[in-house]
Amino acid sequence: MGVKDHRANAFIERFETCNQETLHDVSIEIKTESKKRENAKFSREPYRTTQCLI
């Protein structure tokens, strides 16, 4: 886990593309994995998402 920044959801983490530690916006999203409507409510999973802010 990265170092917490002073902004709400910002963390300093290693960015794999440039191999440097940069500021990231970190959040949790609930994603539905099933394409079938009747199974959708059973196939939701939390995913940690990051977006580089540099």
Phi and psi restraints in degrees (value plus and minus 20) as a CYANA .aco file:
   2 GLY   PHI    -102.6   -62.6
   2 GLY   PSI    -198.0  -158.0
   3 VAL   PHI    -108.2   -68.2
   3 VAL   PSI     113.4   153.4
   4 LYS   PHI     -90.7   -50.7
   4 LYS   PSI     114.0   154.0
   5 ASP   PHI    -116.4   -76.4
   5 ASP   PSI     151.6   191.6
   6 HIS   PHI     -92.7   -52.7
   6 HIS   PSI     -35.2     4.8
   7 ARG   PHI    -103.3   -63.3
   7 ARG   PSI     139.9   179.9
   8 ALA   PHI     -70.8   -30.8
   8 ALA   PSI     -81.0   -41.0
   9 ASN   PHI    -133.3   -93.3
   9 ASN   PSI       6.8    46.8
  10 ALA   PHI    -118.3   -78.3
  10 ALA   PSI     113.6   153.6
  11 PHE   PHI    -152.9  -112.9
  11 PHE   PSI     130.2   170.2
  12 ILE   PHI    -115.8   -75.8
  12 ILE   PSI      98.6   138.6
  13 GLU   PHI    -156.0  -116.0
  13 GLU   PSI     141.5   181.5
  14 ARG   PHI     -92.3   -52.3
  14 ARG   PSI     108.3   148.3
  15 PHE   PHI    -117.9   -77.9
  15 PHE   PSI      95.6   135.6
  16 GLU   PHI     -83.2   -43.2
  16 GLU   PSI     -53.3   -13.3
  17 THR   PHI     -84.4   -44.4
  17 THR   PSI     -66.1   -26.1
  18 CYS   PHI    -123.9   -83.9
  18 CYS   PSI     -21.3    18.7
  19 ASN   PHI      35.8    75.8
  19 ASN   PSI      20.5    60.5
  20 GLN   PHI    -150.8  -110.8
  20 GLN   PSI     140.4   180.4
  21 GLU   PHI    -106.8   -66.8
  21 GLU   PSI      98.5   138.5
  22 THR   PHI    -150.7  -110.7
  22 THR   PSI     146.9   186.9
  23 LEU   PHI     -96.7   -56.7
  23 LEU   PSI     111.3   151.3
  24 HIS   PHI    -148.0  -108.0
  24 HIS   PSI     126.3   166.3
  25 ASP   PHI    -110.3   -70.3
  25 ASP   PSI     103.2   143.2
  26 VAL   PHI    -136.9   -96.9
  26 VAL   PSI     112.5   152.5
  27 SER   PHI    -168.6  -128.6
  27 SER   PSI     150.0   190.0
  28 ILE   PHI    -134.1   -94.1
  28 ILE   PSI     109.7   149.7
  29 GLU   PHI    -138.9   -98.9
  29 GLU   PSI     122.7   162.7
  30 ILE   PHI    -115.2   -75.2
  30 ILE   PSI      99.3   139.3
  31 LYS   PHI    -135.8   -95.8
  31 LYS   PSI     121.9   161.9
  32 THR   PHI    -114.6   -74.6
  32 THR   PSI     103.2   143.2
  33 GLU   PHI    -111.2   -71.2
  33 GLU   PSI     -48.0    -8.0
  34 SER   PHI    -103.5   -63.5
  34 SER   PSI     118.8   158.8
  35 LYS   PHI    -107.5   -67.5
  35 LYS   PSI     -34.1     5.9
  36 LYS   PHI    -103.1   -63.1
  36 LYS   PSI     110.0   150.0
  37 ARG   PHI     -80.4   -40.4
  37 ARG   PSI     -60.2   -20.2
  38 GLU   PHI     -90.5   -50.5
  38 GLU   PSI     -41.0    -1.0
  39 ASN   PHI    -123.0   -83.0
  39 ASN   PSI     -24.5    15.5
  40 ALA   PHI     -78.9   -38.9
  40 ALA   PSI     -61.0   -21.0
  41 LYS   PHI     -88.5   -48.5
  41 LYS   PSI     -37.2     2.8
  42 PHE   PHI    -117.0   -77.0
  42 PHE   PSI     -25.6    14.4
  43 SER   PHI    -134.1   -94.1
  43 SER   PSI       1.4    41.4
  44 ARG   PHI    -104.4   -64.4
  44 ARG   PSI     113.9   153.9
  45 GLU   PHI    -154.2  -114.2
  45 GLU   PSI     124.8   164.8
  46 PRO   PHI    -101.5   -61.5
  46 PRO   PSI     119.1   159.1
  47 TYR   PHI    -148.6  -108.6
  47 TYR   PSI     114.6   154.6
  48 ARG   PHI    -103.9   -63.9
  48 ARG   PSI     103.1   143.1
  49 THR   PHI    -138.3   -98.3
  49 THR   PSI     125.0   165.0
  50 THR   PHI    -150.9  -110.9
  50 THR   PSI     129.3   169.3
  51 GLN   PHI    -157.5  -117.5
  51 GLN   PSI     105.5   145.5
  52 CYS   PHI     -87.6   -47.6
  52 CYS   PSI     113.0   153.0
  53 LEU   PHI    -118.3   -78.3
  53 LEU   PSI     -17.5    22.5
